[in-house]
């Protein structure tokens, strides 16, 4: 059985996209995904692959950690 640590990834894709005055469709085309992928990512309902995360960061010319943040969950089974 797969253990759920409760970890997550938050992102600032929406903020970077709006500052660049881009639509979701335009960003999607630039990084090679669908508009729906950008939409659900901005809503926090999709965690991108590492490849996509780096592609988005490179597109905005920033470090991947500037856009994506790892949030450590709690391990409730820890001793």
C-alpha positions in Angstrom: 0.0 0.0 0.0 1.3 3.4 -0.9 1.9 5.7 2.0 0.5 9.3 1.9 2.9 11.7 3.5 0.6 14.7 2.8 3.3 16.6 0.9 2.3 19.0 -1.7 3.6 21.6 -4.2 2.3 25.1 -4.4 2.9 27.3 -7.4 2.9 30.9 -8.6 2.1 30.0 -12.2 -0.9 32.3 -12.2 1.1 35.3 -10.9 3.9 34.9 -13.4 1.5 34.4 -16.3 -0.6 37.5 -15.4 2.6 39.6 -15.0 3.6 38.5 -18.5 0.2 39.5 -19.8 -0.4 36.0 -21.2 -3.5 33.9 -21.5 -3.6 30.3 -20.3 -3.7 29.2 -23.9 -0.6 31.2 -24.8 1.4 29.8 -21.9 0.2 26.3 -22.7 1.4 26.6 -26.3 4.8 27.9 -25.2 5.4 25.0 -22.8 3.7 22.3 -24.8 0.7 21.4 -22.7 -3.1 22.0 -22.9 -4.9 25.1 -21.6 -6.7 22.7 -19.2 -3.3 21.6 -17.7 -2.4 25.3 -17.0 -5.9 25.9 -15.6 -5.8 23.0 -13.1 -2.2 23.7 -12.2 -3.1 27.3 -11.3 -6.0 26.1 -9.2 -3.6 23.8 -7.3 -5.3 20.6 -8.5 -2.4 19.3 -10.5 1.3 18.9 -9.7 3.4 19.1 -12.8 6.1 16.7 -13.7 9.6 17.9 -13.0 10.1 18.3 -16.7 7.1 20.6 -17.0 8.1 22.6 -13.9 11.5 23.2 -15.3 10.1 24.1 -18.7 7.8 26.7 -17.1 10.6 28.2 -15.0 12.9 28.4 -18.0 10.2 30.1 -20.0 9.8 32.8 -17.4 13.6 32.9 -17.0 13.6 32.2 -13.2 14.7 29.4 -10.9 12.2 26.5 -10.6 12.0 27.3 -6.8 10.7 30.8 -7.6 7.5 29.3 -9.1 7.1 26.0 -7.4 7.4 25.4 -3.6 7.6 22.0 -1.8 5.4 21.9 1.3 6.3 19.0 3.6 3.4 17.1 5.0 3.3 15.4 8.4 4.1 11.7 8.8 1.4 10.7 11.3 3.0 7.2 11.7 6.4 8.6 12.9 7.7 7.2 16.1 
